[in-house]
Amino acid sequence: MEISLRELESFIAGAFGLLIGSFLNVVIHRLPKMMERAWIAECAEYAQRPVPENDSFNLMVPRSRCPHCGHAIRWHENIPVLSYLFLGGRCSACKAAISMRYPIVELATGSLFFYCIWRWGATPTGVTWCVFSAILLSLALIDWDTTLLPDDLTLPLLWLGLISATVHWTQVDLHSAVWGAVAGYMSLWSVYWLFKLVTGKEGMGYGDFKLFAALGAWFGWQALIPMILLASVIGAAVGITMKLSTGLREGGYVPFGPFLSGAGLTALLAGPAALQKAVGL
């Protein structure tokens, strides 16, 4: 059986996506901690107090370790998916369970990379959508864990969407991308202030505005309504389910970013037109 060039490229992209997924696990875990350290240092400087001295901590150092026993993970214990299966889902040192999230993120990233290259080939368009999917996946899980949507991810995603529209790497023209970004930001900004004026509470964060603006830049203003409807319906369903099962975190809220990200990935996989049909538009 002969394999076409497109299929070969897709399988290579999928394998590379597994490696990127392993790195995304690091990003998801460490980026919020890096932000917290930066905030502490800024507060200390503002208060004219000594800046706390900490060991180097970034996306590259220190080496990954077991959160239970501190065992330094060796290279052969860090092979995407395979190491998890070989170790039986447990740390080789203390035998504590390893979260299923790690292989799931790796498989999800590999699958998304495979799809993007299978659909658009090893082209700037295909690679650009791979980057889009990796950033969205990271944002969804970071927001779910910490209720943070880092500017380090949302702003590059926004600018990459606008640049991609400019050079025709996406199917959206620059006019639609720019207005999509503006409408995406302003729509949630308006909802935020209306909710705050009525209730005195903050219903969402500024990171949600930036993420929705980024989605508008990638898919155009025409896709904003179906994406926000899909995200709202699924988010409400999950929130109600968690409330009934007493699974809500302290404060009784569910972050909106994961559902915006899910709507964006749905638009990538199914297409904005299919998304409009799904929500009845």
C-alpha positions as CSV (number, residue, x, y, z in Angstrom):
1,M,0.0,0.0,0.0
2,E,1.5,3.3,-1.1
3,I,1.3,6.3,1.2
4,S,0.8,9.7,-0.5
5,L,3.0,12.7,0.3
6,R,0.1,14.4,2.1
7,E,-0.4,11.4,4.4
8,L,3.3,11.1,5.1
9,E,3.4,14.8,6.0
10,S,0.4,14.4,8.2
11,F,1.9,11.5,10.2
12,I,5.2,13.3,10.7
13,A,3.2,16.4,11.9
14,G,1.2,14.1,14.2
15,A,4.4,12.7,15.7
16,F,5.9,16.2,16.1
17,G,2.6,17.3,17.7
18,L,3.1,14.6,20.4
19,L,6.4,16.3,21.2
20,I,4.9,19.7,21.2
21,G,2.1,18.4,23.5
22,S,4.7,17.3,26.0
23,F,6.1,20.8,25.9
24,L,2.6,22.2,26.3
25,N,2.2,20.3,29.6
26,V,5.2,22.2,30.8
27,V,3.8,25.5,29.6
28,I,0.4,24.8,31.3
29,H,2.1,24.0,34.6
30,R,4.9,26.5,34.7
31,L,3.6,29.7,33.0
32,P,1.2,30.6,35.8
33,K,3.9,30.1,38.4
34,M,6.3,32.2,36.4
35,M,3.6,35.0,36.3
36,E,3.1,34.7,40.0
37,R,6.9,35.1,40.6
38,A,7.0,38.2,38.3
39,W,4.0,39.7,40.2
40,I,5.7,39.2,43.6
41,A,8.9,40.8,42.3
42,E,7.0,43.8,40.9
43,C,5.1,44.3,44.1
44,A,8.3,44.1,46.1
45,E,9.9,46.8,43.8
46,Y,6.8,49.0,44.1
47,A,6.9,48.7,47.9
48,Q,10.6,49.4,47.8
49,R,11.3,46.1,49.5
50,P,14.0,43.5,48.7
51,V,13.0,41.4,45.7
52,P,12.8,37.7,46.8
53,E,15.7,35.7,45.5
54,N,14.6,32.4,43.8
55,D,16.2,29.7,41.8
56,S,15.9,29.9,38.1
57,F,12.4,28.9,37.0
58,N,11.3,29.1,33.4
59,L,10.0,26.8,30.7
60,M,13.4,25.2,30.3
61,V,14.8,24.9,33.9
62,P,14.7,23.2,36.3
63,R,14.2,19.7,35.0
64,S,10.7,18.2,35.4
65,R,10.1,16.3,38.6
66,C,7.5,14.1,40.2
67,P,5.2,16.4,42.2
68,H,4.9,13.7,44.9
69,C,8.5,12.7,45.6
70,G,10.7,15.1,43.6
71,H,12.2,12.4,41.4
72,A,13.9,14.0,38.4
73,I,12.2,12.6,35.2
74,R,14.8,11.0,32.9
75,W,14.7,11.3,29.2
76,H,13.3,7.8,28.6
77,E,10.5,8.5,31.2
78,N,9.5,11.6,29.2
79,I,8.7,10.1,25.8
80,P,5.2,11.3,24.8
81,V,2.4,8.7,25.5
82,L,4.8,5.7,25.4
83,S,6.5,6.5,28.7
84,Y,3.1,6.8,30.4
85,L,2.1,3.4,29.1
86,F,5.5,1.8,29.9
87,L,5.4,3.1,33.4
88,G,1.8,2.0,33.9
89,G,0.8,5.6,34.7
90,R,2.9,5.7,37.8
91,C,6.1,7.4,38.9
92,S,9.1,5.0,38.6
93,A,10.4,6.1,42.0
94,C,7.4,6.5,44.4
95,K,4.8,4.7,42.3
96,A,2.4,7.6,42.7
97,A,-0.2,8.0,40.0
98,I,0.6,10.2,37.0
99,S,-2.2,12.4,35.9
100,M,-4.0,11.2,32.8
101,R,-3.9,14.8,31.5
102,Y,-0.3,14.5,30.3
103,P,-0.9,11.8,27.7
104,I,-4.3,13.3,26.8
105,V,-2.7,16.7,26.0
106,E,0.0,15.0,24.0
107,L,-2.5,13.0,22.0
108,A,-4.8,16.0,21.5
109,T,-2.0,18.1,20.2
110,G,-0.7,15.3,17.9
111,S,-4.2,14.8,16.5
112,L,-4.7,18.5,15.9
113,F,-1.4,18.8,14.1
114,F,-2.2,15.7,12.0
115,Y,-5.5,17.2,11.0
116,C,-4.1,20.6,10.1
117,I,-1.4,19.2,7.8
118,W,-3.8,16.6,6.4
119,R,-6.2,19.4,5.5
120,W,-3.8,22.2,4.3
121,G,-0.6,20.3,3.7
122,A,2.9,21.3,4.9
123,T,2.2,24.9,4.0
124,P,2.3,28.2,5.9
125,T,-1.5,27.8,6.3
126,G,-1.2,24.3,7.8
127,V,1.7,25.3,10.1
128,T,-0.2,28.5,11.2
129,W,-3.3,26.5,12.2
130,C,-1.0,24.1,14.1
131,V,0.3,27.0,16.2
132,F,-3.3,28.3,16.7
133,S,-4.5,24.9,18.0
134,A,-1.5,24.5,20.4
135,I,-2.0,28.0,21.9
136,L,-5.8,27.5,22.3
137,L,-5.2,24.1,24.0
138,S,-2.8,25.7,26.4
139,L,-5.1,28.6,27.2
140,A,-8.0,26.4,27.9
141,L,-6.2,24.3,30.5
142,I,-4.4,27.2,32.1
143,D,-7.7,29.1,32.5
144,W,-9.4,26.0,33.9
145,D,-6.7,25.5,36.5
146,T,-6.0,29.1,37.5
147,T,-8.7,31.3,35.9
148,L,-5.9,33.1,34.2
149,L,-5.5,33.8,30.4
150,P,-1.9,35.0,30.1
151,D,-1.1,37.9,27.8
152,D,2.0,36.0,26.8
153,L,-0.4,33.7,24.9
154,T,-3.5,35.7,24.1
155,L,-1.7,38.7,22.5
156,P,0.6,36.7,20.2
157,L,-2.5,34.7,19.2
158,L,-4.3,37.9,18.3
159,W,-1.4,39.3,16.3
160,L,-0.7,36.1,14.6
161,G,-4.3,36.0,13.4
162,L,-4.1,39.5,12.0
163,I,-0.7,38.8,10.3
164,S,-2.0,35.6,8.9
165,A,-5.0,37.4,7.4
166,T,-2.7,40.0,5.9
167,V,-0.5,37.4,4.1
168,H,-3.5,35.2,3.2
169,W,-2.4,32.2,5.4
170,T,-6.0,32.0,6.7
171,Q,-9.3,32.0,4.8
172,V,-10.3,35.4,6.3
173,D,-9.6,38.7,4.6
174,L,-7.8,41.5,6.6
175,H,-11.0,43.6,6.8
176,S,-13.0,40.8,8.4
177,A,-10.1,39.9,10.7
178,V,-9.6,43.5,12.0
179,W,-13.3,44.0,12.6
180,G,-13.5,40.5,14.1
181,A,-10.8,41.5,16.6
182,V,-12.5,44.8,17.4
183,A,-16.0,43.3,17.7
184,G,-14.8,40.3,19.8
185,Y,-13.1,42.5,22.3
186,M,-15.8,45.2,22.6
187,S,-18.7,42.7,22.8
188,L,-17.4,41.0,25.9
189,W,-16.1,44.3,27.3
190,S,-19.6,45.6,27.1
191,V,-21.1,42.5,28.7
192,Y,-18.5,42.8,31.5
193,W,-19.4,46.4,32.3
194,L,-23.2,45.9,32.0
195,F,-23.0,42.9,34.4
196,K,-20.9,44.9,36.8
197,L,-23.2,47.9,36.8
198,V,-26.2,45.6,37.4
199,T,-24.8,43.2,40.0
200,G,-21.7,45.0,41.3
201,K,-19.7,41.9,40.5
202,E,-17.2,41.0,37.8
203,G,-18.6,38.2,35.5
204,M,-15.4,37.6,33.6
205,G,-11.8,38.8,33.2
206,Y,-10.0,40.9,30.6
207,G,-8.3,37.8,29.3
208,D,-11.6,36.6,27.9
209,F,-12.0,39.9,25.9
210,K,-8.5,39.3,24.4
211,L,-9.1,35.7,23.6
212,F,-12.4,36.4,21.9
213,A,-10.7,39.2,20.0
214,A,-8.1,36.7,18.9
215,L,-10.8,34.3,17.7
216,G,-12.4,37.2,15.7
217,A,-9.0,37.8,14.0
218,W,-8.7,34.2,13.0
219,F,-12.3,33.5,11.8
220,G,-13.6,37.0,11.1
221,W,-16.5,38.9,12.6
222,Q,-19.0,36.6,10.9
223,A,-18.1,33.7,13.2
224,L,-18.3,35.5,16.5
225,I,-22.0,35.0,17.2
226,P,-22.0,31.2,16.6
227,M,-18.8,30.9,18.6
228,I,-20.1,32.8,21.6
229,L,-23.4,31.0,21.5
230,L,-21.7,27.6,21.5
231,A,-19.3,28.6,24.3
232,S,-22.2,30.0,26.4
233,V,-24.4,27.0,26.0
234,I,-21.7,24.4,26.8
235,G,-20.3,26.6,29.6
236,A,-23.8,26.9,31.2
237,A,-24.4,23.2,30.9
238,V,-21.1,22.4,32.5
239,G,-21.6,25.0,35.2
240,I,-25.1,23.7,36.1
241,T,-23.8,20.1,36.2
242,M,-20.9,21.0,38.5
243,K,-23.2,23.0,40.7
244,L,-25.6,20.0,41.1
245,S,-22.7,17.7,41.8
246,T,-21.2,20.2,44.2
247,G,-18.1,20.3,42.0
248,L,-17.9,24.1,41.7
249,R,-14.7,25.6,43.0
250,E,-14.6,28.3,45.8
251,G,-16.6,31.3,44.7
252,G,-19.0,29.2,42.7
253,Y,-17.9,30.0,39.1
254,V,-16.6,28.3,36.0
255,P,-13.9,30.0,33.9
256,F,-15.2,31.0,30.4
257,G,-11.9,30.7,28.6
258,P,-12.0,26.9,28.1
259,F,-15.3,27.1,26.4
260,L,-14.2,30.0,24.1
261,S,-11.2,27.9,23.2
262,G,-13.4,24.9,22.6
263,A,-15.6,27.0,20.3
264,G,-12.5,28.1,18.4
265,L,-11.2,24.5,18.0
266,T,-14.7,23.5,16.9
267,A,-14.6,26.2,14.2
268,L,-11.2,25.0,13.1
269,L,-12.3,21.3,12.8
270,A,-15.9,21.8,11.5
271,G,-15.6,25.2,9.8
272,P,-17.4,28.4,10.7
273,A,-20.3,27.6,8.3
274,A,-21.0,24.2,10.1
275,L,-20.8,26.0,13.4
276,Q,-23.5,28.5,12.3
277,K,-25.7,25.6,11.3
278,A,-25.1,23.8,14.6
279,V,-26.4,26.8,16.6
280,G,-29.3,27.5,14.2
281,L,-28.0,30.6,12.4
